[in-house]
Amino acid sequence: MYKKDDIVLVRSIGGDAIPKIHVKLIEQKIVKPQKGKTMDWPGYIGWKCILTKPEEADILRKEWSIPFRFPDHIETFVLEENIIEKVRTSNNAYKRKNQKTKIQQQKKRR
């Protein structure tokens, strides 16, 4: 459903009081369910990602004491179940789409 380089809106696993943030998905991590000695561990799907908006990092740092600081300390991990919606696809897909429309416009002019 989601791909590398997608920009998505996510909610915090810590609760609804923490504001939603925009992140860029970097690498998907899939962990299968495992049997333990005393309990069975559920599997999960998550994404290594980075924050995309400096103002969101500032709010999380100042109001919630979450140690994000642009541009160096913006990496985090998000479970796929905490992704609310896809805001936009990767820039490469956007560029390809625009390139196709430019070519189509040039053909129409001829």
C-alpha positions as CSV (number, residue, x, y, z in Angstrom):
1,M,0.0,0.0,0.0
2,Y,2.8,2.5,0.9
3,K,6.1,2.8,-1.0
4,K,9.5,4.1,-0.2
5,D,9.7,7.9,-0.5
6,D,5.9,8.4,0.1
7,I,5.1,11.3,2.3
8,V,2.4,10.4,4.9
9,L,0.6,11.8,7.8
10,V,1.1,9.8,11.0
11,R,-0.3,9.8,14.6
12,S,1.7,9.2,17.7
13,I,1.5,5.8,19.4
14,G,1.6,7.9,22.6
15,G,-1.9,9.2,22.2
16,D,-4.1,11.7,20.4
17,A,-3.0,14.7,22.4
18,I,0.4,14.6,20.5
19,P,0.0,16.4,17.2
20,K,0.0,14.5,13.9
21,I,3.2,14.9,11.8
22,H,4.3,14.4,8.2
23,V,7.1,12.0,7.5
24,K,8.9,10.6,4.4
25,L,9.1,6.8,4.4
26,I,12.6,5.5,4.0
27,E,12.7,1.7,4.6
28,Q,10.1,-0.9,5.4
29,K,10.6,-3.4,8.2
30,I,8.4,-6.5,8.4
31,V,8.7,-8.7,11.5
32,K,6.9,-12.0,11.6
33,P,5.1,-13.3,14.7
34,Q,7.4,-15.2,17.0
35,K,6.9,-17.8,19.8
36,G,8.5,-16.9,23.1
37,K,9.0,-18.8,26.3
38,T,6.2,-17.1,28.3
39,M,4.2,-15.4,25.5
40,D,3.8,-15.2,21.8
41,W,5.1,-12.0,20.2
42,P,2.8,-10.5,17.5
43,G,4.3,-9.5,14.2
44,Y,4.3,-5.9,12.9
45,I,5.0,-3.8,9.8
46,G,6.7,-0.5,10.3
47,W,8.8,2.1,8.5
48,K,12.0,3.9,9.2
49,C,11.2,7.5,8.3
50,I,12.3,11.1,8.6
51,L,10.3,14.2,9.5
52,T,9.7,16.6,6.6
53,K,8.5,19.8,8.2
54,P,10.9,21.8,10.6
55,E,7.9,23.5,12.3
56,E,6.5,20.1,13.3
57,A,9.9,19.1,14.8
58,D,10.0,22.3,16.7
59,I,6.5,21.8,18.2
60,L,7.3,18.2,19.3
61,R,10.6,19.4,20.9
62,K,9.3,22.5,22.6
63,E,5.8,21.4,23.7
64,W,6.3,17.6,24.1
65,S,10.1,17.3,24.9
66,I,10.5,14.8,22.0
67,P,14.1,15.3,20.9
68,F,13.7,16.1,17.2
69,R,16.0,18.9,15.8
70,F,16.2,19.8,12.2
71,P,18.2,18.9,10.1
72,D,20.2,16.3,12.0
73,H,18.0,14.5,14.4
74,I,14.8,13.8,12.5
75,E,14.8,10.0,12.1
76,T,12.0,7.9,13.7
77,F,10.1,4.7,13.3
78,V,6.4,4.4,12.6
79,L,4.1,1.4,12.7
80,E,2.0,1.1,9.6
81,E,-1.1,1.0,11.7
82,N,-0.3,4.6,12.8
83,I,-0.3,6.0,9.3
84,I,-3.4,8.0,8.7
85,E,-3.1,8.9,5.1
86,K,-0.8,9.3,2.1
87,V,-0.2,13.0,1.5
88,R,1.7,12.6,-1.7
89,T,3.8,10.0,-3.6
90,S,7.5,10.2,-4.2
91,N,9.0,13.1,-6.1
92,N,10.1,10.8,-8.8
93,A,6.6,9.7,-9.6
94,Y,5.5,13.4,-9.6
95,K,8.3,14.3,-11.9
96,R,7.5,11.5,-14.3
97,K,3.8,12.5,-14.3
98,N,4.8,16.2,-15.1
99,Q,7.2,15.1,-17.8
100,K,4.5,13.1,-19.5
101,T,2.1,16.0,-19.5
102,K,4.8,18.3,-20.9
103,I,5.5,15.8,-23.7
104,Q,1.8,15.6,-24.4
105,Q,1.5,19.4,-24.5
106,Q,4.3,19.6,-27.0
107,K,2.6,17.0,-29.2
108,K,-0.6,19.0,-29.1
109,R,1.2,22.2,-30.2
110,R,2.5,20.4,-33.3
